[in-house]
Amino acid sequence: MHTVMPTLFISHGAPTFAIEPGLAGRSLGELGQELPRPRAILVISPHWMTNATIRVGASAAPRTIHDFGGFPDALYRLDYPAPGHPQLAEQACALLAEAGWRAQVDTQRGLDHGAWVPLLHLYPQADIPVVQVSLPMPITPAGAWRLGQALQPLRDQEVLIIGSDSLTHNLYEFRGGQGPAAGYVTAFAHWTAERLTAADLDSLLDYRRQAPHAERAHPSEEHLLPLFIALGAAGNRYAMRLIEGGVSYGVLAMDSYLFANTPQHERHAA
């Protein structure tokens, strides 16, 4: 039976998520056991931003990048030795170019923590090829959605497309210890889940004006843009599933979302 892979938006929170899995890590581990095994993974995170031109990692053995400082030594000893997939990287570039994006392969780039930290929980064996794609800046939510649309055909080839970052990301209010979730964090997360369930794309793309506390939840937009990429790759007909992750450090909402075509949607599309 032909498998159309779902798409994922994963909240990876702080780098310490790698060694403090909590509810979100456990949920991702269970999800990795449940999903059809992908032939490859394509992941986008804002920890690799490029100016206008999209770059696509094409290393056959991408290195694990520890792109953070001041954290416990255990984090720097972690490695995620997944293979790369140069052929998929070339194919992704071709699809992006066909959709009007400037794109080129990068044979030197490894996997930043926005890619390998959530994958450490989702696929801990690191035995599935991974290709990382940069986030071109500047880009709007609508532009990010179109970028996801351009990559959508890869789902038919058993490629799991992941947008990775954080449902809320206000580090100005970051608290070192774990504590209760800030009210604006839960309000923003609830609104987002409601709009995704309703497939209300217009409101989602206009979240900056419509979502409660949007500018407080995201003082800058780049950390939510991977959500729109995952949503664009999901297509116009999808079923959303909330993967609950709780709230880390009081301000980082750790919920993730799975977008899948139900059998009814697949028959309609056919």
C-alpha positions in Angstrom: 0.0 0.0 0.0 1.3 3.4 -0.9 2.3 5.6 2.1 1.9 9.3 2.1 4.0 10.5 5.0 2.5 13.1 7.4 4.3 16.3 8.3 5.4 17.4 11.7 5.9 20.6 13.6 8.0 19.9 16.7 8.7 22.3 19.6 12.2 21.5 20.6 12.5 24.2 23.3 15.9 24.8 24.9 19.0 22.6 24.0 18.6 20.9 27.4 15.6 19.1 25.9 18.2 16.6 24.7 18.9 15.4 28.2 15.7 16.5 29.9 13.0 14.9 27.8 10.0 15.4 30.0 6.5 14.9 28.6 7.5 16.2 25.2 10.4 13.8 24.8 8.3 10.8 25.9 5.6 11.8 23.5 8.0 12.1 20.6 9.5 8.7 21.4 6.1 7.1 21.3 5.3 8.9 18.1 8.4 7.6 16.4 7.4 4.1 17.2 3.9 4.6 15.8 4.6 6.4 12.5 5.3 4.6 9.3 9.1 4.4 9.0 10.3 7.2 6.6 12.8 6.6 3.9 14.4 9.9 4.8 13.7 13.0 6.9 13.8 16.6 5.7 14.0 19.2 8.6 13.9 23.0 8.7 14.8 25.0 11.8 15.5 28.7 12.3 18.9 27.9 13.7 20.1 27.8 10.1 18.9 31.1 8.5 20.3 32.2 5.1 19.9 35.5 3.2 17.3 34.9 0.5 18.9 31.8 -1.1 17.8 28.5 0.5 20.6 26.1 1.2 20.1 22.4 1.5 22.5 20.2 3.4 24.0 17.6 1.1 26.7 16.0 3.2 26.7 12.2 3.1 27.6 12.2 6.8 26.4 15.4 8.4 28.2 16.3 11.6 26.4 17.1 14.9 26.6 20.9 15.5 26.6 22.0 19.1 25.4 25.6 18.3 24.9 26.8 21.9 27.0 27.9 24.8 27.0 27.8 28.6 25.1 24.5 29.0 26.1 21.3 30.8 29.1 19.3 29.5 26.8 16.3 28.8 25.2 18.2 25.9 28.4 18.7 24.1 29.2 15.0 24.3 26.0 14.0 22.5 26.2 12.9 18.9 23.5 12.2 16.3 25.3 10.2 13.6 22.5 9.9 11.1 23.5 9.6 7.5 22.8 12.3 5.0 21.0 11.9 1.6 22.8 14.0 -1.1 20.3 12.7 -3.8 17.3 14.0 -1.7 19.1 17.3 -1.2 19.4 17.7 -5.0 15.8 16.8 -5.5 14.7 19.3 -2.8 16.7 22.0 -4.6 15.0 21.1 -7.9 11.5 21.3 -6.3 12.3 24.7 -4.7 13.7 26.1 -7.9 10.6 24.9 -9.8 8.5 26.8 -7.4 10.5 30.0 -7.9 12.9 29.8 -4.9 16.6 30.3 -5.2 18.2 27.2 -3.7 21.6 25.4 -3.7 23.2 22.4 -2.0 25.7 22.8 0.8 28.0 19.8 1.1 29.6 21.1 4.4 26.7 21.8 6.6 25.8 19.5 9.5 22.7 19.3 11.7 22.1 22.1 14.2 20.4 21.4 17.5 17.0 22.4 16.0 17.4 19.3 13.9 19.2 16.7 16.0 17.8 17.4 19.5 14.1 16.5 18.6 15.3 13.6 16.3 17.2 12.2 19.3 13.8 11.5 20.9 11.8 10.8 17.7 14.4 8.4 16.2 17.1 7.7 18.8 18.8 5.0 16.6 19.9 7.8 14.2 19.5 5.3 11.3 17.3 7.3 9.0 18.9 9.7 6.5 18.5 13.4 7.4 18.6 16.5 5.1 18.4 19.9 6.7 17.1 22.9 4.8 17.8 26.5 5.7 15.2 29.1 6.5 15.5 32.0 4.0 15.2 35.4 5.5 13.3 37.6 5.3 10.2 35.5 4.9 6.5 35.9 5.9 4.2 33.3 7.3 2.5 33.1 3.9 6.0 32.7 2.3 6.9 29.9 4.7 3.6 28.2 3.8 4.4 28.4 0.1 7.9 27.0 0.8 6.3 24.0 2.5 4.0 23.6 -0.5 7.0 23.4 -2.8 8.3 20.4 -0.8 5.0 18.6 -0.5 5.7 16.1 -3.4 8.5 14.5 -1.2 5.8 13.1 1.1 4.8 10.7 -1.7 8.4 9.4 -1.6 8.2 8.5 2.0 10.0 11.6 3.2 9.0 12.9 6.6 9.0 16.7 6.5 9.6 18.4 9.9 9.4 22.0 10.9 11.3 22.4 14.2 11.4 25.2 16.7 9.1 26.4 19.5 5.4 27.1 19.8 6.3 30.1 22.0 9.7 31.6 22.2 10.2 34.7 24.4 13.7 34.3 25.9 13.4 37.7 27.4 11.2 36.1 30.0 13.1 32.9 30.3 13.2 31.6 33.8 16.0 29.2 34.9 13.9 26.9 37.0 10.8 25.0 36.1 7.6 26.7 37.2 4.0 27.2 36.3 3.2 28.2 32.7 2.7 31.9 32.1 -0.8 32.7 31.2 0.0 34.2 27.8 1.8 31.0 26.8 -1.2 28.8 27.4 -3.5 31.3 25.8 -1.4 31.4 22.6 -1.0 27.6 22.5 -4.8 27.1 22.9 -5.6 29.6 20.1 -3.1 28.0 17.8 -4.4 24.4 18.4 -8.0 25.6 17.9 -7.2 27.3 14.6 -5.2 24.3 13.3 -8.0 22.0 14.2 -10.4 24.2 12.3 -7.9 24.4 9.3 -8.3 28.2 9.5 -5.3 29.1 7.4 -6.3 32.7 7.0 -6.3 33.3 10.7 -3.1 31.4 11.2 -1.2 33.3 8.6 -2.6 36.5 10.3 -1.7 35.2 13.8 0.3 38.4 14.5 -2.9 40.4 14.7 -5.4 37.7 15.7 -3.7 35.4 18.2 -3.7 36.5 21.9 -0.4 37.8 23.1 1.3 37.0 19.7 4.0 39.6 20.0 4.8 38.5 23.5 4.8 34.8 22.6 7.1 35.6 19.6 9.0 38.9 19.9 10.4 38.0 16.5 8.8 35.6 14.0 11.5 33.2 12.9 10.8 30.7 15.7 7.2 30.1 14.6 7.9 30.0 10.8 8.7 26.3 10.7 5.0 25.7 11.7 3.8 27.3 8.5 6.3 25.2 6.4 5.0 22.0 7.9 1.5 23.2 7.4 2.2 24.1 3.7 3.7 20.7 3.1 0.6 19.1 4.6 -1.6 20.4 1.8 -5.1 21.8 1.9 -6.8 18.7 3.4 -5.3 17.3 6.6 -6.2 16.0 10.0 -4.3 17.7 12.8 -3.2 15.8 15.9 -1.9 17.6 19.0 1.2 16.0 20.6 1.1 17.4 24.1 4.4 18.6 25.5 3.6 20.8 28.4 5.5 24.0 29.1 9.2 24.2 29.8 10.8 26.9 32.0 7.4 28.6 32.3 7.6 30.2 28.9 8.5 27.6 26.2 5.3 25.8 25.0 6.4 22.3 24.0 3.4 21.1 22.1 4.0 19.6 18.7 1.5 18.9 15.8 1.1 16.0 13.4 -0.6 16.8 10.0 -1.7 13.7 8.2 -4.0 12.9 5.3 -6.8 10.7 6.5 -8.0 7.9 4.2 -11.0 10.1 3.3 -8.7 13.0 2.4 -6.5 10.7 0.3 -9.6 9.4 -1.6 -10.8 12.9 -2.2 -7.3 14.0 -3.5 -7.2 11.0 -5.8 
